[in-house]
Amino acid sequence: MCIAHNLKKIHKHSVCKEGGEFSAMMRRNYEQSLAFLTSFKERVAEKIKNILFKSIISISSSLEGELAAI
């Protein structure tokens, strides 16, 4: 019931005259959140890629050392 009540309040603010400002604020918040999440996703993906690359280099170096010992 509380969620429905809050959704009604948000809808009311988004359609009234003052809601124009509210809608613009919500749109800005959405755009800022989307930009942050996109940036965060790219940074995390880059870090994971670096970790995997270093792991592969480390494993291949270990294998080369073992093969040289044989």
Buried (B, 14 or more C-beta within 10 A) or exposed (E): EEEEEEEEEBEEBEEEEEBEEBBEEBEEEEEEEEEEEEEEEEEEEEEEEEEEEEEEEEEEEEEEEEEEEE
